[in-house]
Amino acid sequence: MSTASSVTGAKSKNGRKRGSGVAVVYETLRREIIDLTLAPGSPIDEVQLSERFEMSRTPVREALVRLAAENLITILTNRATVVSQIDFVNMPAFFDALTLMYRVTTRGAAENRTEADLEKIRKLQAAFARSVESSDALEMISTNRDFHYGIAEAGRNKYYINLFAQLLDDGLRILRLYYSSFNDDLPPQYVTEHDDLIDAIARQDVEAADKLALAHADQIVKQIQSYVAADRRTSTGLSL
């Protein structure tokens, strides 16, 4: 057996493959943070997590490093660890950048898409539609992200792709607020907006794609802004 396969097949004392413990902690905490089950500012305790997942602190620590790299948790100067705050102060700048990237990536896709790109984008949209039908917020967040990233890839500008990926990932919890504003029951017309984008891209109608992308971004931004404003009035804590 080769060294690589030996490492891959090796197991820890509790029966897990090495590295699988890190993945379990990372994926579980990531879901809870994005879903706001772990609210912004919530403390993260390595000892408690080690007990919860029944594993040593080493894989827990490795998982936390990954989450910190994604700006989902913050390690403070006193070495305490907390769930990162949502940056509401800079949200207008985030929305400006996100709206711009919606537009330029959709324009790029309309200009450069291939039939293979269209097939992929349609499959991603089908996955998003299924998640909406099941009212699965985390799946909606994931499939929506993949859909828009797929459009960016069809535009074939690596700089736009990388920047948009960062914005989409930075906005996962903000998008959670969007779905929460509908009680996770997204109105059908917002699913149709994706279909309209695909149609414009398929026709290679750059101006229509741009206009639709702007309208799509605007309704998301306005919905989130209204939800956050209402939250501040009722002091439920999301706007801290």
Stockholm file with secondary structure:
# STOCKHOLM 1.0

chainA/1-240         MSTASSVTGAKSKNGRKRGSGVAVVYETLRREIIDLTLAPGSPIDEVQLSERFEMSRTPVREALVRLAAENLITILTNRATVVSQIDFVNMPAFFDALTLMYRVTTRGAAENRTEADLEKIRKLQAAFARSVESSDALEMISTNRDFHYGIAEAGRNKYYINLFAQLLDDGLRILRLYYSSFNDDLPPQYVTEHDDLIDAIARQDVEAADKLALAHADQIVKQIQSYVAADRRTSTGLSL
#=GR chainA/1-240 SS CCHHHHHHHCBCTTSCBTTHHHHHHHHHHHHHHHTTSSCTTCEECHHHHHHHHTSCHHHHHHHHHHHHHTTSEEECTTSCEEECCCCCTTHHHHHHHHHHHHHHHHHHHHHHCCHHHHHHHHHHHHHHHHHHHTTCHHHHHHHHHHHHHHHHHHHTCHHHHHHHHHHHHHTHHHHHHHHHTTTTCCCHHHHHHHHHHHHHHHHTCHHHHHHHHHHHHHHHHHHHHHHHHHHHHHTCSTTC
#=GC SS_cons         CCHHHHHHHCBCTTSCBTTHHHHHHHHHHHHHHHTTSSCTTCEECHHHHHHHHTSCHHHHHHHHHHHHHTTSEEECTTSCEEECCCCCTTHHHHHHHHHHHHHHHHHHHHHHCCHHHHHHHHHHHHHHHHHHHTTCHHHHHHHHHHHHHHHHHHHTCHHHHHHHHHHHHHTHHHHHHHHHTTTTCCCHHHHHHHHHHHHHHHHTCHHHHHHHHHHHHHHHHHHHHHHHHHHHHHTCSTTC
//
